[in-house]
């Protein structure tokens, strides 16, 4: 199994349970790892045969910007569903960071894995 990844994708979202969190978008950071068969793209050298990380990043950025969830867990699950459905990813690992959520912590967040990881 090959993995296509996106590291430190900077996002903005209305997310949180407190009233002040519901007023303005907050910064989030996402790390993604997605199962992909890179051999076909490597052989053809065509983006059509690859898992397009630019398209993935653009779609997730739009999805997150439009979302209005209270919990990071719900937002992460929604992102995973988009990737599994729209990009036909069979497995993914998603790390969603909320950098400004807790004083004295660089970041808090959630890590989820969805799908089946083939060896």
Wavefront OBJ file of the C-alpha trace (Angstrom):
o trace
v 0.000 0.000 0.000
v 1.206 3.457 -0.887
v 0.263 6.570 1.041
v -0.439 10.053 -0.247
v -0.194 12.650 2.504
v -0.965 16.277 3.224
v 0.760 17.852 6.222
v -0.275 20.937 8.154
v -3.187 21.955 5.947
v -4.281 25.288 7.406
v -8.039 25.629 7.735
v -10.612 28.001 9.214
v -13.874 26.845 10.777
v -16.665 27.720 13.127
v -16.252 24.896 15.634
v -16.713 24.664 19.383
v -19.248 24.500 22.155
v -18.775 27.968 23.658
v -20.692 31.012 22.417
v -17.475 32.887 21.607
v -16.328 29.949 19.436
v -19.532 30.206 17.386
v -18.938 33.843 16.403
v -15.793 33.760 14.251
v -13.837 31.109 12.351
v -10.915 29.624 14.258
v -7.662 28.246 12.883
v -7.382 24.478 12.527
v -4.583 22.346 11.123
v -5.076 18.967 9.450
v -2.685 16.145 8.641
v -3.912 13.472 6.232
v -2.614 10.091 5.158
v -4.599 8.267 2.481
v -4.152 4.865 0.907
v -3.349 5.053 -2.783
v -1.834 2.876 -5.465
v 0.946 5.130 -6.715
v 2.258 2.608 -9.243
v -0.305 3.453 -11.920
v 0.415 7.178 -11.678
v 4.151 6.540 -11.576
v 3.935 4.491 -14.773
v 1.730 6.949 -16.674
v 2.975 10.241 -15.193
v -0.636 11.484 -15.440
v -2.519 13.268 -12.663
v -5.675 11.419 -13.726
v -4.077 8.211 -12.434
v -3.065 9.701 -9.091
v -4.806 10.641 -5.888
v -4.680 14.386 -6.483
v -3.566 15.953 -3.193
v -4.311 19.429 -4.545
v -7.937 18.478 -5.255
v -8.188 16.759 -1.855
v -6.844 19.850 -0.077
v -9.151 22.193 -1.963
v -12.243 20.070 -1.259
v -11.470 19.632 2.441
v -10.732 23.348 2.832
v -14.141 24.187 1.342
v -15.951 21.556 3.418
v -14.380 22.754 6.672
v -15.050 26.433 5.881
v -18.753 25.676 5.300
v -19.150 23.497 8.401
v -20.682 24.596 11.693
v -20.088 21.669 14.043
v -19.684 21.858 17.786
v -17.189 19.016 18.125
v -13.890 18.366 16.361
v -14.878 14.691 16.308
v -17.919 15.491 14.166
v -15.887 17.662 11.815
v -13.188 14.988 11.453
v -15.812 12.327 10.720
v -17.419 14.539 8.074
v -14.065 15.129 6.392
v -13.354 11.398 6.404
v -16.726 10.685 4.802
v -16.013 13.213 2.028
v -12.642 11.621 1.283
v -13.937 8.056 1.353
v -16.919 8.872 -0.866
v -15.651 11.499 -3.302
v -12.047 10.391 -3.727
v -12.656 6.660 -3.283
v -9.973 6.423 -0.637
v -10.029 2.939 0.923
v -8.203 3.990 4.119
v -7.248 7.251 5.761
v -5.719 8.620 8.905
v -6.786 12.151 9.761
v -5.310 14.328 12.498
v -7.264 17.492 13.272
v -5.512 20.079 15.462
v -7.158 23.016 17.214
v -4.144 25.174 18.103
v -5.759 27.857 20.256
v -8.182 25.713 22.248
v -6.305 25.228 25.520
v -3.991 27.659 27.284
v -0.435 26.369 27.676
v -0.881 23.703 24.992
v 0.477 23.973 21.479
v -2.532 22.108 20.155
v -5.347 19.728 21.016
v -7.342 17.582 18.658
v -8.488 14.226 17.431
v -6.974 11.422 15.372
v -9.233 9.069 13.435
v -8.656 6.199 11.023
v -11.363 5.030 8.668
v -11.557 2.333 6.049
v -9.409 -0.727 5.641
v -5.652 -0.471 5.541
v -4.246 -2.982 3.056
v -0.675 -4.178 3.456
l 1 2 3 4 5 6 7 8 9 10 11 12 13 14 15 16 17 18 19 20 21 22 23 24 25 26 27 28 29 30 31 32 33 34 35 36 37 38 39 40 41 42 43 44 45 46 47 48 49 50 51 52 53 54 55 56 57 58 59 60 61 62 63 64 65 66 67 68 69 70 71 72 73 74 75 76 77 78 79 80 81 82 83 84 85 86 87 88 89 90 91 92 93 94 95 96 97 98 99 100 101 102 103 104 105 106 107 108 109 110 111 112 113 114 115 116 117 118 119
